Every structure is written in C-alpha cells, then in structure tokens.
Amino acid sequence: VAGRGSGLSSRVITEAWNSEEQAHYELSFRYFKENKVEIASAITKPFPFLMSLRDRGFISEQKYKLFQERCENLVPVNRVMYDVLSDLEKMFGQPLLRVMFSPTNLKEYPDLKEIFRSFPFVPQVSDEEQEEGPSEPQCNGGEGSSPCSPAINGQEPQDALRASPRPGV
C-alpha cells in the first residue's frame, strides 16, 4: 500500500506542473497575439523568415508562394508578415517560437531581438541546434544554462512550453 501513496503524490505533482505549463503557454500565446503588429513590423523582408517557415513545415508551399507573390506585388511586407503571423496562431507553440526567434532571424531582423527579450518563456537556440533541427529548449538563463525543470526551492521554471497542448486540442 506504500506504493499507492507515492503514485498519488507523483500524479499531483504532474498535474500541478501541467497546470503551470498551461499557464505559461497561455501567457506566451496572449503575448504573441498582442504583439503581432510589432513582430510583423520587425520583419522587413521575406527572406529568410518565410523560407524558414516553409522549410520547417509551418506554411505550405502554396501559402509560401501566395505570401511571396503578395510581397512582389508591392503589398507592404509588414502587412504580409502580419497575415503570416495570423495564420501561424493556429499552430502556436515552442517549435514555432524556435523558428521565429532563430539566430538567423534575430541576426537578419535586429528589431526582432527586443521582442525576443521581452517574450515570456521563449527557448534560446544555438546556431548548432538550429542546423540540427528541433531539440529541447534551454531556459533564458544565459550561456551554459541547463534545460528547465519544475520549481525547486521556490524557484520558478522559466520555460514550460516544451509539451504544452494547444487550446482546443
């Protein structure tokens, strides 16, 4: 019967962690929605942003061509990027944030860096990780920080989006 109590304790901790992950996800999603204009304004040209979204399956080839064509037809790039971001709301999560705030995009769009710094619970991705593809995110703890973990000794985790479910899924 002793094992029964530890199972209950593990379940309660897991449920509490999942609630915290959900809260972090909702905070990040709300921030994303509220700052779409700022994010879109920071993206001043389609390359490399659109291509990285297409290459990683966030937008289809058809959508990519549509957005590219709109840019070529003199629709302001920031307006096109706003529409791209609106489409991406449906698949918001850590993988999307990793692509949006990749080292390549942060280098190409300097104004995106300030948004990245103020964005809650965004993973840091090294150049190596970017080339290798998706991996476990690191906390925004600077160089050498380790993967995030649940609260220990009253310290809050800084990244809880790893496996957060999307609303309505």
C-alpha positions as CSV (number, residue, x, y, z in Angstrom):
1,V,0.0,0.0,0.0
2,A,3.0,2.3,0.4
3,G,3.4,2.5,-3.4
4,R,-0.1,3.7,-3.7
5,G,0.7,6.9,-1.8
6,S,3.8,7.7,-3.9
7,G,1.7,7.3,-7.1
8,L,-0.8,9.8,-5.9
9,S,1.9,12.2,-5.0
10,S,3.5,11.9,-8.4
11,R,0.2,12.4,-10.1
12,V,-0.5,15.6,-8.0
13,I,3.0,16.9,-8.9
14,T,2.5,16.1,-12.6
15,E,-0.9,17.7,-12.6
16,A,0.4,20.9,-10.9
17,W,3.3,21.0,-13.4
18,N,0.9,20.6,-16.3
19,S,-1.2,23.5,-14.9
20,E,1.9,25.6,-14.7
21,E,2.9,24.7,-18.3
22,Q,-0.6,25.6,-19.5
23,A,-0.4,28.9,-17.7
24,H,2.9,29.7,-19.3
25,Y,1.6,28.6,-22.7
26,E,-1.4,30.9,-22.3
27,L,0.7,33.8,-21.3
28,S,3.1,33.4,-24.2
29,F,0.2,32.9,-26.7
30,R,-1.5,36.1,-25.4
31,Y,1.8,38.0,-25.7
32,F,2.2,36.7,-29.3
33,K,-1.4,37.8,-30.2
34,E,-1.0,41.2,-28.6
35,N,2.4,41.8,-30.3
36,K,1.7,40.6,-33.8
37,V,1.9,44.1,-35.2
38,E,5.3,44.7,-33.6
39,I,6.6,41.3,-34.7
40,A,5.4,41.9,-38.3
41,S,6.9,45.3,-38.3
42,A,10.3,43.9,-37.3
43,I,10.3,41.6,-40.3
44,T,11.3,43.9,-43.1
45,K,11.8,41.4,-45.9
46,P,10.6,37.9,-46.7
47,F,14.0,36.2,-46.7
48,P,14.8,34.3,-44.5
49,F,11.6,34.4,-42.4
50,L,9.2,33.0,-45.0
51,M,11.6,30.4,-46.2
52,S,12.4,29.1,-42.8
53,L,8.7,28.7,-42.0
54,R,8.2,26.8,-45.3
55,D,11.3,24.6,-44.9
56,R,10.1,23.5,-41.5
57,G,6.5,22.9,-42.5
58,F,4.8,25.8,-40.7
59,I,3.4,27.1,-44.0
60,S,2.7,25.1,-47.2
61,E,4.4,25.6,-50.5
62,Q,1.2,27.1,-51.7
63,K,0.9,29.6,-48.9
64,Y,4.6,30.4,-49.3
65,K,4.1,31.3,-52.9
66,L,1.0,33.3,-52.1
67,F,2.8,35.4,-49.5
68,Q,5.9,35.8,-51.7
69,E,3.7,36.9,-54.6
70,R,2.0,39.5,-52.4
71,C,5.4,40.9,-51.5
72,E,6.3,41.1,-55.1
73,N,3.0,42.8,-55.9
74,L,4.0,45.7,-53.6
75,V,1.8,44.8,-50.7
76,P,3.8,46.2,-47.7
77,V,6.0,43.4,-46.3
78,N,4.9,44.2,-42.7
79,R,1.2,43.7,-43.8
80,V,2.1,40.3,-45.4
81,M,4.0,39.3,-42.3
82,Y,1.0,40.2,-40.1
83,D,-1.1,37.8,-42.2
84,V,1.5,35.1,-42.0
85,L,1.6,35.5,-38.2
86,S,-2.2,35.4,-38.1
87,D,-2.1,32.1,-39.9
88,L,0.5,30.8,-37.5
89,E,-1.7,31.4,-34.5
90,K,-3.3,28.0,-35.2
91,M,0.0,26.2,-34.6
92,F,1.5,28.4,-31.8
93,G,4.0,26.6,-29.6
94,Q,7.6,26.1,-28.8
95,P,8.6,24.8,-32.3
96,L,7.2,27.9,-33.9
97,L,8.9,30.2,-31.4
98,R,12.2,28.5,-32.1
99,V,11.9,29.2,-35.8
100,M,10.6,32.8,-35.3
101,F,13.4,33.6,-32.9
102,S,16.2,31.5,-34.6
103,P,19.7,33.0,-34.6
104,T,19.3,33.6,-38.3
105,N,16.1,35.6,-38.0
106,L,17.4,37.5,-35.0
107,K,20.5,38.5,-37.0
108,E,18.6,39.4,-40.1
109,Y,15.9,41.4,-38.3
110,P,17.5,43.4,-35.4
111,D,14.2,44.8,-34.2
112,L,13.0,41.2,-33.5
113,K,15.7,41.0,-30.8
114,E,13.9,43.4,-28.5
115,I,10.6,41.4,-28.9
116,F,12.5,38.2,-28.2
117,R,14.0,39.7,-25.0
118,S,10.6,40.6,-23.7
119,F,8.8,37.5,-24.8
120,P,7.8,35.2,-21.9
121,F,9.1,31.6,-21.9
122,V,11.0,31.6,-25.2
123,P,13.7,29.0,-25.7
124,Q,17.2,30.0,-26.6
125,V,18.5,28.2,-29.7
126,S,22.2,28.0,-30.5
127,D,23.4,28.0,-34.1
128,E,24.3,24.3,-33.8
129,E,20.8,23.4,-32.6
130,Q,19.3,25.5,-35.5
131,E,21.2,23.4,-38.0
132,E,20.3,20.1,-36.3
133,G,16.6,20.9,-36.0
134,P,14.3,21.0,-33.1
135,S,15.6,19.9,-29.7
136,E,14.8,20.5,-26.0
137,P,14.8,24.3,-25.3
138,Q,17.0,26.0,-22.7
139,C,15.9,28.5,-20.1
140,N,16.7,32.1,-20.7
141,G,19.5,31.8,-18.2
142,G,22.3,32.8,-20.5
143,E,25.3,30.8,-21.6
144,G,25.6,27.4,-20.1
145,S,22.1,27.2,-18.7
146,S,20.6,23.8,-18.3
147,P,17.3,22.5,-19.5
148,C,14.4,23.9,-17.4
149,S,12.9,21.8,-14.7
150,P,9.9,22.2,-12.3
151,A,10.1,24.7,-9.4
152,I,12.7,23.7,-6.9
153,N,13.2,25.5,-3.6
154,G,10.7,28.2,-4.6
155,Q,12.4,29.0,-7.9
156,E,10.0,29.2,-10.9
157,P,10.8,27.4,-14.2
158,Q,11.5,29.8,-17.0
159,D,10.4,27.6,-19.8
160,A,7.3,25.4,-19.6
161,L,6.2,25.2,-23.2
162,R,8.0,22.1,-24.1
163,A,4.9,19.9,-24.3
164,S,2.1,22.3,-23.8
165,P,-1.1,21.4,-25.5
166,R,-2.7,24.0,-27.8
167,P,-6.1,25.4,-26.7
168,G,-9.0,23.4,-28.0
169,V,-6.8,20.3,-28.9
